[in-house]
Amino acid sequence: ATEEWVRQTLKDPKNRLALAALSSNPAASVLKHTSAVIADTQTFNHKIALEGSPVTNQRSSGRCWLFAATNVFRVAIMKRYELDKFELSQAYLFFWDKVEKANFFLENILDTVDEPLDGRLVATLLASPVGDGGQWDMVANLVAKYGLVPQSLYPDSFNAENTAFMDRLITTKLREDALRLRALCATSSRRSIAGEKEHMMQEIVRILTISLGPPPAASDDFTW
């Protein structure tokens, strides 16, 4: 039946023409009507002034929320210091966001040790413990805790712009750690569990430091 439908489709010369056009051109270009474009000319009486330069690019990462926030923050800084161009480090907040998410994940694993491993709650925790995404309350807390630095002091590394492999590595490591913590809870003291969790966090920070570079210390002054 499917083969017959294909034959019936190609009997129509309009469909053969569409096949020829779409075989070597984008569909949006083929379907665009010049008359419709002319009739919908966009003319405005007001123009919004450009706020913030240069234009930023999150590359192959899910850091849109950090870019949006830092692009807003920089406007006040640029006005105060009369700067033509300025960019805040998105990678700096990204580093600490990964640390906070990893710690939050491990704490939740300890809190849910009595839940079944294949239950919905634990499965949801294990699904994406350190995803790139975030929202306003998260970036507000990161800035309040760690501050901000210029992009020139902590620029993007390759792994900041291409986060897929690093995220998979950390996710795999945290899932492994989750199983270890759940097993330890049945046999070990609270103190030894806390020490093991701290060691796990040290490993996560090591991965982030090697992947993204060592961030400026939040308590240190910097020269810019």
ABEGO torsion letter per residue (X at the ends): XAAAAAAAAAABAAAAAAAAAAAABBAAAAABBAAAAAAABBBBABBBBBBEOBBBBAEBBAAAAAAAAAAAAAAAAAAAAGBABBBBBAAAAAAAAAAAAAAAAAAAAAAAAABBAABAAAAAAAABAABABBBAAAAAAAAAAAEBBBAAABBBBAAAABAAAAAAAAAAAAAAAAAAAAAAAAABBAAAAAAAAAAAAAAAAAAAAAAAEBBBBAABBBBX
